[in-house]
């Protein structure tokens, strides 16, 4: 249900793959396995599921199977001409993939559909966002999820790790969509630049996706 609901809100040219991160570790290419040799078993299973999901999505575009290594910043190094994003949580792993060109960045995040702890609300949310949290039990978690997806989408372009307050969100839960606005300049994004995303709440999970298009 979560996967089908996400596919329904994705624009043409974006593929979604899924895999089970609790399944036995399979499908890693030799170099990928070596990169995770020191990781604990649960992390290796999550990593393997992410790569299976990504290759499943890339197959939609007839992209040959290839290794997807983690970079020094731990972000996936996608094949030439491909952009993507991976997230895992709540017993599932999802990967968004698109051909780079008309689409310049992708972000996806999955979180449990649970109330965000009060100390996290203070860390994650700006003043206006904290006011919005009072209106809906899940709003804090949705804001966190939306920001994570937006961070991932902008990172290949800015190569900058943002702080939570570098973005401020406007959430419309009725329409299941949001905007994330830069509160400071982060080249190539100007202060006030906006990213638009979609929200799906299903199977006890909150998922957010952001698709950035070329100007």
N, C-alpha and C positions, 0 to 999 in steps of 0.2 A: 504493500500500500504506500509506504514512504517513497519507494523508488518510482512507482508509477505516477504518484502525485508530483514528484520533482520533474520527471520527464515532461509532464503536461505543461510546466511553466517555463521550460527552457526554450530559447529561440532556435531557429534552424541553424545548423552548423555546429551545435554543441552536443557532444555525446556524453552519456552517463554510464559508468560501469560500476558494478558492485561485487563485493566478495565478503566472506565470513572470516573475521579476524580471530575467531576462536578455533577455526579448523586447523588441522596439522599444517605445519610450515611446508608449503610446496610452491613450485613455480618460480623460485628465485634463480636468476642467472648467476654464473660463477662469481663475477665481480661484485654483484649485489650481496651475495652470501658472505663474501670476504669483508665487505664494508660493515656487516652487522655481527661479525664473529664474537665481539665482546658484549653484545646486548643480551639482556635477560630473555628467557624464552617467550614471555608474553609480548615483549616489544618486537622480537623477531617475527612472531606470527602476525602482528599488526602491520609490520613493514612488508611482509610477503603478501598479505591481503591487499595492501595498497597498490603494490606493483601488479598483482593479478587484475585488480579492478581497472587500473590505468591501461593495461594492455588490451583488456576486453573493450574498453572505450575506443582506443586507437584503432582497433580492428574495424570499427565502423567506417573509418576513412581509408581502409586498406593499407594502413601503415604497417610495415613489417615489424614483427616482434623484435624488441631490442631492450637492452639493459637500461634502467632508469636509476642512475646513481644519485646518492645524496651529495649535495655540494657542501662546502665548508660551513655554510649557514644552515645546513640540514634541509634546505629546500630541494625538491627534486630537480635534477638536470634533465630537461625534456629533450627529445630528439629535435634536430633542426626542423624548423617550420611548424613546430607543435608548441602549444601552451596548455597548461593544465593545473589542476589543484586536487589534493587528496585530503580526506578527513576520515577519522574513525572514532566511533563511540557508540555506546549502547548496543554492543553486539553486532555492529555492521561497519562496513568500510565502503566509502563511495569515492569515485574519482570523476572529475569533469575534464574533458579534453576537447580541444578545437584546433583547427589549422590556424596558425598565426597569419594575420593579414587584416581582414576586416575585424577580427576579434583580437584584441591586444592583451587581455588579461582575464583570468578566471579565478573565482574564489568560492570555496564551499566549506561549510562547517556544520558539524552535528553535535548536539548537546542533549543531555537528558531533560525532559520536560518537567523540571523541578524548580522550585523557588530558588533564586540566587541568594546565597547567604548575605546578611546585612553588611559584613565587612567587605565582601566582594562588590556590592553595590556602590560603596563609597569609593573603591578603587577604580571601578570600570566606568561609572556614570558621571556625566557633568551635572550641573545644577538642574537644568531643564529636564534632563533624563531622569534624575532622581525623583522629580515631581511626577513624571509619567509612571514611574514604578508603582506609585501609590494607587494607581487606577486599575491595575490588573496584576494578579498574582504572578503570572509568568513573564511580565514585561522586563524585569531585570535580566532574566535568562535570554530572552529574545534579543535584547540590546547587546548582550555579550556575544551571542552567536552571530548577529549581524555585523558587529565590528570585526570579529575574527575573519569572516568571509571577505569583508572589504579589505582588511589588511593583506590577505593573501592575493587578492586581485590586483592591488596596486603595486605590490612588491617587485614584480619583474620589471616594472617601468621606473620606479624610484630607487630601488635597491636600498630602501631605508626601512628599518624596523621602527614602527610607530609606537608611541605610547597610547594608552586608551583614550586620553583626553585630546589627542590630536585629531580625533574624529568625533562628531556629534551626530546622533541619529534622530530621525523622525520616523516613527513606526506607525503604520496603519494596519492594525490586526484584522479589521473587517475585510480589507482588500488583500491581506497577506502580502504586503509590500513595504519597502522602507527606502529611505534616503540616508546616505552617510556623507556628511559634509566635512571637508578639511577645515580645521580651526586655525591652521597655519599653513604657510607655503611649504610644499614638499615636491620640488621639481621632478617631473614636469607639471605637477598639479599646483594650481594657485590656491591661496587661502580662499575658502568659499566654494571651491570646486565640489561637485556632487557626484556620487556614485549611486546608482539605483539597483536595488536587489529585491528578491522574492523570498518569502517565508513559507515553510510547510511545517505543520504540526501534525504528526501521525505516529502511531505505534509507540507512544510514550517518549517521542523524541521531537526536538526542535531542529530544523535544518534551515540554513540560509544560503542563498547563492547570489553571486554578483558576476555579471558578464560585462566587461568593458569593451566598447567598440571603438574603432579608429575614427577620428574626427571626420 
